[in-house]
Amino acid sequence: MLGKMFFETLRLGEVSNSIKFSEPLIRNADILSFDLKSIKSCFMPGNILPMPNGLDGEQACQLMWYSGLSDKLSSIGLYGFNNDNKSVGAQLVAQMIWYFVDGFAQRKGDFPKSTVKKYLKYTIQLEEEGEYELVFYKSPKSDRWWVEVPYPDGKDARYFRHLIVPCSYEDYQLASSGEMPDIWWHTYQKLI
């Protein structure tokens, strides 16, 4: 269902393999809901249904740091907390909140809202994919990346002719090698 609706998703294995791929998705979020049941039971022993698999404590803190760093994020919630006898889960939640606050304190204010003139611009032609022109922007403040996705012809685009969405350097590299990045394609499909 999520695939048919063109939602961006990351499976646990992808997050565990390289958590940095979650950063652009979190950077584009307005609201974040963190279910504490997604954390392994050894890091959150008070969970009602303990699971041997899930995020570890370090990954949970890293996701919270990315959340704090996001200029667009306006609301966050941590849900499903149940305390344990030794308060291990409470300590992890406290650390997660600390990482969020640390990320918030380091916000760069570089989410491109109205102008991208101060950004480094990279244009790539993808001819094998139907002659798409992909425009990437790199922030000189944070070295983070965004990609421009045009509104399809005929769509009501009174205010915008394109949408700028967060992406990763790896998305830029993928486009440079002649492949369409998933983030661009999913966003374009949502606009159709």
C-alpha positions in Angstrom: 0.0 0.0 0.0 2.8 2.4 0.9 4.5 1.7 -2.4 1.3 2.3 -4.4 0.9 5.7 -2.7 4.6 6.5 -3.4 5.6 7.0 0.2 9.3 6.9 0.9 10.1 4.0 3.2 13.2 2.5 4.7 13.2 -1.1 5.9 15.0 -1.9 9.2 17.8 -3.6 7.2 18.4 -0.5 5.2 18.5 1.7 8.3 20.8 -0.8 10.1 23.1 -1.0 7.0 23.5 2.8 6.7 21.4 5.1 8.9 22.4 8.2 7.0 19.9 7.3 4.3 17.1 8.2 6.8 18.3 11.8 7.1 16.8 13.2 3.9 13.4 11.6 4.7 13.4 13.0 8.2 14.6 16.4 6.8 11.4 16.6 4.7 9.0 15.7 7.6 6.8 18.3 9.2 5.8 15.9 12.1 7.6 12.9 13.5 6.0 10.1 15.5 8.6 7.7 17.1 7.1 4.4 18.3 9.4 3.2 21.0 8.3 -0.4 20.3 10.5 -0.2 17.2 13.6 -0.4 19.6 15.1 -3.8 20.5 13.9 -5.1 23.8 17.4 -5.2 25.3 17.5 -1.4 24.9 13.8 -0.9 25.8 13.1 -3.8 28.2 9.8 -2.3 29.4 8.1 -2.9 26.0 4.9 -4.8 26.4 5.7 -7.1 23.4 9.5 -7.4 23.6 11.1 -8.0 20.2 14.6 -9.3 19.5 14.9 -7.2 16.4 14.6 -3.4 15.9 16.6 -0.3 16.3 19.4 -0.2 18.8 19.9 2.7 21.2 22.5 4.4 19.1 20.4 4.3 16.0 17.4 5.7 17.9 19.6 8.6 19.2 20.9 9.2 15.7 17.4 9.4 14.3 16.5 11.9 17.0 19.5 14.0 16.2 18.5 14.1 12.5 15.0 15.1 13.6 16.3 18.0 15.7 18.5 19.1 12.8 15.5 19.3 10.4 14.5 23.0 9.8 11.1 21.8 8.6 10.1 19.7 11.6 7.6 21.4 13.9 6.3 18.6 16.1 7.7 15.4 17.5 6.2 12.6 19.7 7.6 9.6 21.4 5.0 6.9 22.0 4.7 3.5 23.6 6.9 4.0 26.6 6.7 1.5 29.5 9.2 1.8 32.3 11.2 -1.2 33.4 12.6 -2.1 36.8 16.1 -0.6 36.2 14.8 2.4 34.1 17.0 1.4 31.2 14.2 2.5 28.8 13.8 5.8 30.6 17.5 6.5 30.3 17.4 5.8 26.6 14.4 8.1 26.1 16.3 10.8 28.1 19.3 10.4 25.8 17.1 10.4 22.7 15.6 13.8 23.9 19.1 15.1 24.5 20.1 14.2 20.9 17.0 15.9 19.6 17.9 19.1 21.5 21.5 18.9 20.4 20.4 18.6 16.7 17.9 21.5 17.2 20.7 23.7 18.6 22.7 22.9 15.4 20.0 23.8 12.9 21.5 25.5 9.8 18.4 27.3 8.6 19.2 26.1 5.0 16.0 24.5 3.9 15.4 26.2 0.5 12.0 27.9 1.0 11.9 30.6 -1.7 15.3 31.0 -3.3 18.1 28.7 -4.1 20.5 31.4 -5.5 23.0 30.9 -2.7 23.2 27.1 -3.3 25.5 25.2 -5.6 23.5 24.0 -8.6 24.2 20.8 -10.5 22.2 19.9 -13.6 22.1 16.3 -15.0 20.4 15.1 -18.2 19.0 11.6 -18.1 18.4 10.6 -21.7 17.7 6.9 -21.2 14.9 7.7 -18.7 12.9 9.8 -21.2 15.0 12.9 -21.4 14.6 14.2 -17.9 16.6 17.1 -16.6 17.5 16.7 -12.9 18.5 19.8 -11.0 20.3 19.3 -7.7 21.2 21.9 -5.1 23.9 21.7 -2.4 23.9 23.9 0.6 27.1 25.7 1.2 26.2 25.9 4.9 25.7 22.2 5.6 26.7 20.3 2.5 23.2 18.8 2.4 21.5 18.1 -0.9 18.1 18.8 -2.5 16.7 17.8 -5.9 14.1 19.8 -7.9 11.1 17.9 -9.1 9.0 19.7 -11.7 5.2 19.7 -11.6 3.8 17.7 -14.5 2.3 19.6 -17.4 -1.3 20.6 -16.9 -1.2 20.4 -13.1 -2.4 23.4 -11.0 0.9 25.0 -10.1 -0.2 28.6 -9.4 2.6 29.2 -6.9 5.3 26.7 -7.8 6.7 25.3 -11.1 8.7 22.8 -9.2 9.1 21.2 -5.8 12.5 21.0 -4.0 12.9 17.9 -1.9 15.7 16.7 0.3 18.0 14.0 -1.1 21.4 12.6 -0.4 24.7 12.9 -2.1 24.2 9.3 -3.2 21.1 10.3 -5.1 23.2 12.8 -7.0 25.9 10.2 -7.7 23.2 7.8 -8.9 21.8 10.4 -11.3 25.4 11.2 -12.4 25.8 7.6 -13.4 22.6 7.7 -15.5 20.0 6.3 -13.1 16.9 8.0 -11.8 17.0 8.4 -8.0 14.0 6.9 -6.2 13.3 10.1 -4.3 12.8 12.0 -7.5 10.6 9.4 -9.1 8.4 8.9 -6.0 7.9 12.6 -5.6 7.1 13.0 -9.3 4.5 10.2 -9.1 2.8 11.9 -6.1 2.4 15.0 -8.2 0.7 13.3 -11.1 
